[in-house]
Amino acid sequence: MRIQNIPRAAALTLGAAALIVGGACSDILSVKNPNVIDAGTVDPVQDALTLANSAQQSFASSLGWTNMYSAWFTGEADVAETFPTRNEFGRRDVVTSNGSHNSDVWFPLSQAAAGNHLVLGLALPTPTTNINYVRASTWLGYSFVVMAEQFCQGVVYGGPLLTTDNMLDSAIANFTNAITIGSANGTAAAVALANAARVGRARAYLQKGNKPQALIDANATPAGFNYSFSAIDDPANRTRLSNRMWQFTFDRGSISVSPAYRVTDSRIAYLPPPNGYSPQDATTGPFYVQQKYPAFTSSYRVASKLEADYIAAESQTTTEQLALINARRTAGGQAAYGGATDASSVLTELMRQKHLDFWLEGKRLGDFRRNPNNVANMPVPGAVYFKPGFAPIGNQTCYPLPLNETDNNPNIP
């Protein structure tokens, strides 16, 4: 298997930096802060690689947040938190004034979209093969896909409101750009980005309901392809550089494996109690600790041939779906599928296997919005929440834009 791991630290020198404008300090005893860059010293062309890598890192960081919150929202994990704002996600009842929603979910994702948008606006040399355009187009495309799957409406770079179709169309356009330029560039890094974009475009086409185009891209994805983001353990910068799931497991005790995923399957890894860990809220129990990401340095998958295979199967008939279902059941140590073979039952089983394969990877909410009757174990509207002191579960299928965006964006009425 070919694995493309993308560094999330040393090469991304702007990743933890703040751009400022101002003169140098004249105090001889002062020490220059290596994490602060004077905006006046940045050359957009000469520093394009750093800017593109920084924008990529912004998306990588945002993906950690969106994967975690969508895991709570879709019942992959229980919210072992006292924060009412985070329990709103577990209850599928997110209000527009939710501060965690704005700071943890919306702001990082919109920042990633804006950063990659800015890179694409640079006048760089050899534009038909420039890898910085490939990188920025790929991650802007993914920013649009995640936004389209998880938010009811979108906005990018202070623009007007976007519908789900608007966001998916923008994702497709950016992925197409990445595929075209990356293929023309021809280097291993550019081709890997182009293949990640191809999986992303298949995902966007499927979400949009264009199964024939989704199938073309899914089938064109190379066998064994896998694109992952690496992570590092920098105690001073874990929120940007480390694995989010482990950060909120180890540092905070916020994530408990939900009952639906406490199963015997090689694709689901967890520590049952007693395990030496405690939930942040001191009440969630029993506390099951996810082990899919068992360290701050755990990498996480962004695009893969396996995802492309699921897209291809969903785009075809029950014959292709059953073939993938049984292959993945074998991979997880399950017996062959013996359930009903009508189209709806098979699609439900396909989604079940996909959600075992991509547990805690942020795929489930988009699948639910596309196939609401075929995604099992979602938190049920009106049901009692799993811990006391909270209102029942709501009926949201996507997140609203936060007030910080709607109140401050002049392009939103």
Residue pairs with C-beta under 8 A, 6 or more apart in sequence:
1 224
1 226
2 222
2 224
2 225
2 226
3 226
3 228
4 192
4 196
4 226
4 227
4 228
5 228
5 229
5 230
5 299
6 56
6 60
6 227
6 228
6 229
6 230
7 230
8 15
8 57
8 60
8 229
8 230
8 231
8 232
8 241
9 15
9 232
9 234
9 241
11 53
12 50
12 53
12 54
12 56
12 57
13 50
13 53
13 54
14 37
14 47
14 50
14 51
14 53
14 54
15 53
15 54
15 57
15 58
15 240
15 241
16 35
16 237
16 240
16 241
17 35
17 36
17 37
17 54
18 35
18 36
18 37
19 37
19 39
19 42
20 36
20 37
20 38
20 39
21 38
21 39
21 40
22 38
24 38
42 51
44 51
44 122
44 123
45 122
45 123
45 124
45 125
48 119
48 122
48 124
48 130
48 132
49 132
51 115
51 118
51 119
51 122
51 132
52 116
52 119
52 131
52 132
52 135
52 136
53 135
54 115
55 112
55 115
55 116
55 118
55 119
55 135
55 136
55 139
56 116
56 135
56 136
56 139
57 240
57 241
58 108
58 111
58 112
58 115
58 116
59 112
59 115
59 116
59 139
59 142
59 143
60 229
61 108
61 112
61 239
61 240
61 241
61 244
62 108
62 109
62 111
62 112
62 143
62 146
63 142
63 146
63 229
63 300
63 302
63 362
64 243
64 244
64 245
64 247
64 300
65 104
65 105
65 108
65 109
65 244
66 105
66 108
66 109
66 146
66 150
66 362
67 244
67 245
67 300
67 360
67 361
67 362
68 77
68 244
68 245
68 248
68 255
68 360
69 86
69 89
69 101
69 104
69 105
70 76
70 150
70 362
70 364
70 365
71 77
71 255
71 360
71 362
71 364
72 78
72 79
72 86
72 89
72 90
73 89
73 90
73 92
73 94
73 365
73 379
73 396
73 399
74 364
74 365
74 368
74 375
74 378
74 379
75 258
75 260
75 377
75 378
75 379
76 258
76 260
76 261
76 355
76 359
76 360
76 364
77 255
77 256
77 257
77 258
77 261
77 290
77 360
78 90
78 255
78 256
78 257
78 258
78 284
78 386
79 86
79 87
79 89
79 90
79 254
79 256
79 284
80 253
80 254
80 255
80 256
80 279
80 280
80 281
80 284
80 287
81 87
81 252
81 254
81 280
81 281
82 280
82 281
83 100
84 390
85 98
85 99
85 100
85 101
86 100
86 254
87 385
87 390
88 94
88 95
88 98
88 101
89 101
90 379
90 385
90 386
91 379
91 385
91 390
91 391
91 392
91 393
91 394
92 379
92 381
92 393
92 394
92 395
92 396
93 391
93 393
93 394
93 396
94 101
94 396
94 399
94 400
95 101
95 400
96 400
96 401
96 402
96 403
96 406
97 402
97 403
98 402
101 399
101 402
102 402
102 403
102 404
102 405
105 150
105 399
106 151
106 399
106 401
106 402
106 404
106 405
107 404
109 143
109 146
109 147
110 155
110 156
110 405
112 139
112 143
113 140
113 143
113 144
113 147
113 156
113 157
114 156
114 157
116 135
116 136
116 137
116 139
116 140
116 143
117 136
117 140
117 156
117 157
119 132
119 133
119 135
119 136
120 133
120 136
120 137
120 140
122 132
124 130
124 132
124 133
127 133
127 181
128 181
128 184
129 181
129 184
129 185
129 186
129 190
130 181
130 185
131 181
131 182
131 185
131 187
131 189
131 190
131 193
133 177
133 178
133 181
134 178
134 181
134 182
134 185
134 190
134 193
134 194
134 197
135 178
135 193
137 174
137 175
137 177
137 178
137 181
137 197
138 174
138 175
138 178
138 182
138 193
138 194
138 196
138 197
138 200
140 174
141 170
141 171
141 172
141 173
141 174
141 175
141 178
141 197
141 200
141 201
141 204
142 171
142 200
142 302
143 156
144 154
144 156
144 167
144 168
144 170
144 171
144 174
144 204
145 167
145 168
145 171
145 200
145 203
145 204
145 207
145 366
146 362
147 154
147 156
147 167
148 154
148 164
148 167
148 168
148 171
148 204
148 207
148 366
149 207
149 365
149 366
149 369
150 365
150 366
150 398
150 399
151 167
151 398
151 399
151 400
151 401
152 164
152 398
152 399
152 400
152 401
153 161
153 162
153 163
153 164
153 400
153 401
154 161
154 162
154 163
154 164
154 166
154 167
154 401
155 161
155 162
155 401
155 405
155 409
155 411
155 412
156 162
156 170
158 409
158 410
158 411
159 411
160 411
160 412
161 411
161 412
162 170
164 207
165 208
168 204
168 207
168 208
169 208
171 200
171 201
171 204
172 201
172 204
172 205
172 208
174 197
175 197
175 198
175 200
175 201
175 204
176 197
176 201
178 193
178 194
178 196
178 197
179 194
179 197
179 198
179 201
181 190
181 194
182 190
182 191
182 193
182 194
182 197
183 190
183 191
183 194
185 191
192 227
193 227
195 221
195 222
195 225
195 227
195 303
196 227
196 302
196 303
198 217
198 220
198 221
198 308
199 217
199 218
199 221
199 225
199 227
199 303
199 304
199 305
199 307
199 308
199 311
200 303
201 217
202 213
202 214
202 215
202 216
202 217
202 218
202 221
202 308
202 311
202 312
203 214
203 307
203 311
203 366
205 211
205 213
205 214
205 217
206 214
206 311
206 314
206 315
206 370
207 366
207 369
207 370
211 314
211 315
211 316
212 315
214 311
214 312
214 314
214 315
215 311
215 312
215 315
215 316
217 308
217 311
218 308
218 309
218 311
218 312
218 315
219 308
219 312
221 305
221 308
222 305
223 305
224 305
225 303
225 304
225 305
225 308
226 301
226 303
226 304
226 305
226 306
227 301
227 302
227 303
227 304
228 299
228 300
228 301
228 302
229 299
229 300
229 302
230 297
230 299
231 241
231 242
231 243
231 296
231 297
231 298
231 299
231 300
232 241
232 242
232 296
232 297
233 242
233 295
233 296
233 297
234 241
234 242
238 247
238 251
238 296
239 247
242 296
242 297
243 293
243 295
243 296
243 297
243 298
243 299
243 300
245 255
245 290
245 292
245 293
245 298
245 300
245 360
246 293
246 294
246 295
246 296
246 298
247 296
248 254
248 255
249 255
249 277
249 289
249 290
249 293
250 277
250 296
252 280
253 277
253 278
253 279
253 280
253 287
254 279
254 280
255 289
255 290
256 279
256 284
256 287
256 288
256 289
257 268
257 270
257 288
257 289
257 290
258 377
260 376
260 377
261 268
261 270
261 359
262 268
262 270
262 272
262 288
263 356
264 333
265 332
265 333
265 334
265 356
266 331
266 332
266 333
267 331
267 332
267 356
267 357
267 359
268 292
268 356
268 359
269 290
269 291
269 292
269 294
270 288
270 289
270 290
270 291
271 277
271 288
271 289
271 291
272 286
272 288
273 285
273 286
273 287
273 288
275 287
275 288
275 289
277 287
277 289
278 287
279 285
279 287
281 387
283 387
283 388
284 386
284 387
290 360
292 298
292 359
292 360
293 300
293 360
300 361
301 358
301 361
306 357
307 358
307 363
309 324
310 324
310 350
310 354
310 357
312 320
313 320
313 321
313 323
313 324
313 350
314 321
314 347
314 350
318 341
318 342
318 343
318 346
321 346
321 347
321 349
321 350
322 337
322 341
322 346
324 350
324 353
325 337
325 346
325 349
325 350
325 353
326 336
326 337
328 353
328 354
328 356
328 357
329 335
329 336
329 337
329 353
330 336
331 357
332 353
332 356
332 357
337 349
339 345
339 349
340 346
344 373
344 374
347 371
347 374
348 373
348 374
348 375
348 376
350 374
351 367
351 371
351 374
351 375
351 376
352 376
354 363
354 367
355 363
355 364
355 367
355 375
358 364
364 375
365 398
367 375
368 375
368 378
368 397
369 397
369 398
372 397
379 393
380 393
381 392
381 393
381 394
381 395
382 392
382 393
382 395
383 392
383 393
384 392
384 393
385 391
385 392
385 393
401 412
405 412
406 412
